[in-house]
């Protein structure tokens, strides 16, 4: 690991100013992703700016509307264990507990989880070419397209990058339609999820829509709908722990009687972003959840998939996961 300078500012404004002063500086949360990348020399920052002790960023607070505002420095363990999260947003608590190990969750922060790099084995191997790591725009510099890609994207990928976003938490937040609060040199603003993460297109090195120097300060959740019938997060992976999703699904269902008034479905492990299954959602609204309707909605969504040579199995896996989760919630 190369030498670096360490800074611990007192507030968000000073943290943003520090990043603006030093071009190769990086914000440091729990460090569970960034420090690993530094060891591999994928990331080589000259300055690390510790944002875990910034004022008011380590709290979970009630909003006036009845939702929750989750500080960016709240750890994943604290988030998953909070009684308000477990009661009102059980899908979020479950998703966080499906991620990494207990030791890592004790360090990893909410802001850092959202900002962990969308990556694959070629990104972390500096001996291999990679458009994401090198800010390239050459299709021949994505070895995953013709190489090892059984756990790569089936939606939204480009000829420059086929990696998938690794976060479990972000998939649940996409289904909950959370809002991210950020602070930058131009002031504060909010960014919705979905909309915070971006597809690779012709800039695969950009994982999010954040501008240079912007700092996540909080994630806000709206109050649960009165007609909510349930939430569920399910994850399929190659081993029971410490593994990214092959496919995961987060579902938030609202019904009046047997009729679906609203449903939000997000998929993980299938795209450069948490993938909102908007086609399936639209097909399900206004009617009951039956095996036939759930299967038809899932198939309509997955008609948009573009699997690679080795990951076509994800299409059937995602279909089964969507259908099973919908039927469990409807029961």
Buried (B, 14 or more C-beta within 10 A) or exposed (E): EEEBEEBBBEBBEBBBBBBEEBEEBBBBBBBBBBBBBBEBEBBEBEBBBBBBEBEEBBEBEEEEEEBBBBBBBBBBBBBBBBEBBBEBBBBBBBBBBBBBEEEBBBBBBBBBBBBBBBBBBBBBBEEBBBBBBBEBBEEEBBBBBEBEBEBBBBBBBBBBBBBBBBBBBBBBBBBBBBBBBBBBEEEEEEBEBBBBBBBBEEBBBBBBEBEEBBBBBBBBBBEBEEBBBBBBBBBBBEEEEEBBBBBBBBBBBBBEEEEBBBBBBBBBBBBBBBBBBEBBBEBBEEEEBEEEBBBBBBBBBBEEBEBBEEBEEBBEBBBBBBBBBBBBBBE
